Amino acid sequence: MAKFPSVAVLLITFLASFVSSNGQRSQNTIERDQQAYTTLVYPRIFDSILVDRPETPVQFRALLYLNLANWNAWCNYHPTAADSFGRTRFKRPLSEHTLQNKNTATMYALLRIYESSPQSFGGADGLGGYRNLLRELNLDPDDRSQNMSTPVGIGNREGMDLARLMKIDGWNAQGDETSSDPQYAQFFADTTSYAPVNTPWRITFPFRWQPLLENNGLGFFFRQEHVVPQAGSGIAMSLSPADVRRRRVPSPYRNSFAPFGRLFRSDIRVLSSNAKKVFQRSAQLTEEKRLLAELLDNKLSGFRTKENPFGTPSIGVVIRFGILGPRLDLSLDNEIIYGLATNIAVFDAMVTVWKEKLRHDAIRPTGQTMKMLFGDRKFEVWGGPGKPNTRIRAGEWLPYIRTMPHSEYPSASSCVCRSIVEHALIFTNGRDDFPFNLTFPKGSSKIYPGQVPSEEVTLTINRLTDWDRLCAQSRLDAGVHFEPSIEAGRQLCSGIGRSAQDTVDTLLSGKSDFKFLKWLPTDVERFWEED
Amino acid sequence: MAKFPSVAVLLITFLASFVSSNGQRSQNTIERDQQAYTTLVYPRIFDSILVDRPETPVQFRALLYLNLANWNAWCNYHPTAADSFGRTRFKRPLSEHTLQNKNTATMYALLRIYESSPQSFGGADGLGGYRNLLRELNLDPDDRSQNMSTPVGIGNREGMDLARLMKIDGWNAQGDETSSDPQYAQFFADTTSYAPVNTPWRITFPFRWQPLLENNGLGFFFRQEHVVPQAGSGIAMSLSPADVRRRRVPSPYRNSFAPFGRLFRSDIRVLSSNAKKVFQRSAQLTEEKRLLAELLDNKLSGFRTKENPFGTPSIGVVIRFGILGPRLDLSLDNEIIYGLATNIAVFDAMVTVWKEKLRHDAIRPTGQTMKMLFGDRKFEVWGGPGKPNTRIRAGEWLPYIRTMPHSEYPSASSCVCRSIVEHALIFTNGRDDFPFNLTFPKGSSKIYPGQVPSEEVTLTINRLTDWDRLCAQSRLDAGVHFEPSIEAGRQLCSGIGRSAQDTVDTLLSGKSDFKFLKWLPTDVERFWEED
């Protein structure tokens, strides 16, 4: 218990640190700093359970629903905005548009989606803390009233409607699409019957995905499965099914589905050349590159930097809370608008890239791939923190960061980072120069705690577009991608930032944007139309 | 920091609780309660990192080395005992045979093996705490002197020699047998090139091991690899390589290595009949059976019962600390003798059963197996805590506890529990009746916290042999074994308790028992003979 308030205090300190250079906090800043989701619920409840536990697409889905709940509660205290179901009929009169009402509604909406599916938000560990948080604020977590003239009722209703959407959004989060009894349900189980064609020991199709062998460092080895193959056919928010289908990138190879013996020589040459570049980058890993590889790996979290002592200076967090909020002095309303739009961009980018990942089913640059290509040949690679490069057999190599459990092509990072930055530039009307310093204290790495960086390092990132470029490049330095994936991810997702903002603009004007409803089966109970 | 002493106090309370019925603590009890490994180092450092993290065979290896380090330090303050290398030349004169000297030597020996290979003991998290523990006792953790006239020197030397053994014991704990550079080493990586013939999606050989699909409940699915296949060809302590080779159990099937289409009908009938019994047991899961299935699953830990509030009432802990120590009022020396012998029995049993598990490569009763046997047929199975039984398709079924990542036949549990009890009966000269009450507080289950048991439950276990029987049966109730494995495990390991005690008796008399050295390559540097 005792640690929670201090985290909230830390967050406020963190947010405040970005404006302290201006000498004083603006009225907008003060309001933003009192918003329940941003400064209370997320840092106190979700930061710790979301950051390290779920895989990236599950994190993105969680962030989407958290921001939707935030929006759907808030919009009823806004003059024009509709909720994500296009509804404006729950709106409250202007006299009730207080920060306290917005916060109360938001906190109930967030609690209802969380308790309806704890596994969607990193697990149930935060539920007790959340309930305590409400009690501390003299709110009753068990008040499930749907009296729509009260903020509690609005929060409950909006949250419970979103919870119903979460059960039918195509992710199988409850496991009920693959199990007939909840006792035997496996949350997020694959609904597409995806099965890799290679094994960790035998590559039959040299260009297709091979499940990587991971281990816990204590003797338990396990083979990755492709995480949520169904994510590419679940809902998107600002893209219709046809929009997503249309977005495609060609394979860099002439026949990437061929088995051994039926390959094009030119394809093998290109793959080998790409693989050698992976080794070259490993041998050229500077401390700065390693810092960025780690920082930009987890889209929610990374180092505990001085700017962000509780450890979430991810690209999305930095741009939203570190750059745009304070530098543009966003109003609370605009902050919420930005928050929903950027998370819709991230989510839709991820859905799109997932569909393509499954379609291309591409092999990662792992030790096994290297062994297949180069046998026992030795290569010079990074030798560990503070150590010179080392020469090892191709098959022994490991990337600097963990290789994630999904197909290689295209890069989800380059797609998602592009979408975040593209959308941010829309928000700034094209203004790009927002210099930002990130200071990594000595030894603050999670991968090599105490060793990396060897001394305190400050990196200055001058432009929003630099974040995009660094994010994409860091995947190559990290060793988890071949080069063609980076540009493919960027191309694939170009324009999604725009469509995300368009969807939010439509909602803001009080009209419906039903794109995500087009993903639902036609026979689904249309609960958002009940009254 | 603050929590550590209270855990140590808890342990002393726990140990004391077993003798409080006698009215007062004996001199032996007082001495046992002051022994560093049992009451300080293990509960404060290793309990938390060993209990839940490593797989069972890695846990058993850790316990073996911890008890060997304890013995090897202590034996130099004993009139006759040799260390595990057969050495008596470091012995100290009788005047130095104080508990404090024994404890000091022990703590350094344990620290040296731990720091040499943190991954062998559940990870490096406890290292800082261990170093602090020494400092609190005014000992310098960085004192690496090997002055053999001091307890520090003796502890360091014995610990470092054991650490050298740990690097060549066949487990590849450092990963150096499979990697040429430590930066790229994967600890405990398989050295035998074991590769399962089935996948989670396709069973080609219906009787052979199929890697099970697990998930973290948050959307990450992963396929188990067979844990440490090399454990069956690493060292044993009281059995020579020939002894282990000789121990075999026949397959319950006529041809368990045949692929589909070349199977014996009678084999399929037997497997189907065994599989139906698994469902029957699932449908008959009483609360008592579920408590025992969970309690006896983790050989180091289980419920936090009233008798053991910090949660290690495993069979080995209960028999050693809960039953034999207090009821036989063991002297400190006898407690250490018992501790080493029982852990040698456990380790050698595990090595033996591992060799057989790899040889039989047998499929587990998982949902996939059930689907293969019964298709979409429905069966009545357990429906969840507080719920009636449910009828589900065969392939949806999951066992009550986690199916461990190793081949099914024979049961390691039945083998290990048999060895523990067999050895305990040697120690008691055949006395079997030691009634013991285990009280499970309401909701103390780790699998169903707050739900199981629905009310406080006290189970009375009357005899040592009951522990053996319950341990074996609990694997069937848990749903992780077919019936023939249980008796096979017991037969396979019969006599290992005896050989373990014989080895310790030989060491105690100051003679060498070099059985484990027979496992080492002949060209290994014989460091234990240096001086």
Contacts between the chains, C-beta under 8 A, distances in Angstrom:
chain1	res1	chain2	res2	distance
A	53	B	216	7.3
A	53	B	218	5.6
A	54	B	218	4.5
A	54	B	219	5.9
A	54	B	220	7.3
A	55	B	218	7.6
A	55	B	219	5.8
A	55	B	220	5.1
A	57	B	219	7.7
A	58	B	218	6.2
A	58	B	219	4.3
A	119	B	217	5.7
A	119	B	218	5.6
A	119	B	219	7.4
A	122	B	218	6.4
A	123	B	217	6.9
A	123	B	218	6.2
A	173	B	219	7.9
A	179	B	392	7.6
A	179	B	396	5.4
A	180	B	392	5.5
A	180	B	393	6.6
A	180	B	396	6.3
A	181	B	383	6.9
A	181	B	384	7.9
A	181	B	390	4.6
A	181	B	392	5.1
A	181	B	396	7.0
A	182	B	384	7.3
A	183	B	382	7.4
A	183	B	383	5.8
A	183	B	384	3.8
A	183	B	387	7.0
A	183	B	390	6.5
A	184	B	390	7.9
A	184	B	392	5.8
A	184	B	396	4.8
A	184	B	397	6.5
A	184	B	398	5.4
A	186	B	215	5.8
A	186	B	221	7.9
A	187	B	215	7.4
A	187	B	217	5.8
A	187	B	218	7.1
A	187	B	219	6.6
A	188	B	215	7.4
A	188	B	218	7.3
A	188	B	219	3.6
A	188	B	221	7.8
A	189	B	215	7.5
A	189	B	221	7.2
A	190	B	221	7.2
A	193	B	201	8.0
A	195	B	199	7.4
A	195	B	201	4.4
A	195	B	202	7.7
A	199	B	195	7.4
A	199	B	199	6.9
A	200	B	225	8.0
A	201	B	193	7.9
A	201	B	195	4.4
A	202	B	195	7.7
A	211	B	223	7.1
A	213	B	225	6.7
A	214	B	222	7.3
A	215	B	186	5.8
A	215	B	187	7.4
A	215	B	188	7.4
A	215	B	189	7.5
A	216	B	53	7.3
A	217	B	119	5.6
A	217	B	123	6.9
A	217	B	187	5.8
A	218	B	53	5.6
A	218	B	54	4.5
A	218	B	55	7.6
A	218	B	58	6.2
A	218	B	119	5.6
A	218	B	122	6.4
A	218	B	123	6.2
A	218	B	187	7.1
A	218	B	188	7.3
A	219	B	54	5.9
A	219	B	55	5.8
A	219	B	57	7.6
A	219	B	58	4.3
A	219	B	119	7.5
A	219	B	173	7.9
A	219	B	187	6.6
A	219	B	188	3.5
A	219	B	227	6.2
A	219	B	228	5.7
A	220	B	54	7.3
A	220	B	55	5.1
A	220	B	225	8.0
A	220	B	227	6.0
A	220	B	405	6.9
A	221	B	186	7.9
A	221	B	188	7.8
A	221	B	189	7.2
A	221	B	190	7.2
A	221	B	225	4.0
A	221	B	227	7.1
A	222	B	214	7.3
A	222	B	222	4.2
A	222	B	223	6.3
A	222	B	224	5.8
A	222	B	225	5.9
A	222	B	405	7.7
A	223	B	211	7.1
A	223	B	222	6.3
A	223	B	223	4.1
A	223	B	224	7.8
A	223	B	225	6.2
A	224	B	222	5.8
A	224	B	223	7.8
A	225	B	213	6.8
A	225	B	220	8.0
A	225	B	221	3.9
A	225	B	222	5.9
A	225	B	223	6.2
A	227	B	219	6.3
A	227	B	220	5.9
A	227	B	221	7.1
A	228	B	219	5.7
A	381	B	184	8.0
A	382	B	183	7.4
A	383	B	181	6.9
A	383	B	183	5.7
A	384	B	181	7.9
A	384	B	182	7.3
A	384	B	183	3.8
A	387	B	183	7.0
A	390	B	181	4.5
A	390	B	183	6.4
A	390	B	184	7.9
A	392	B	179	7.6
A	392	B	180	5.5
A	392	B	181	5.1
A	392	B	184	5.8
A	393	B	180	6.6
A	396	B	179	5.3
A	396	B	180	6.3
A	396	B	181	7.0
A	396	B	184	4.8
A	397	B	184	6.5
A	398	B	184	5.4
A	405	B	220	6.8
A	405	B	222	7.7
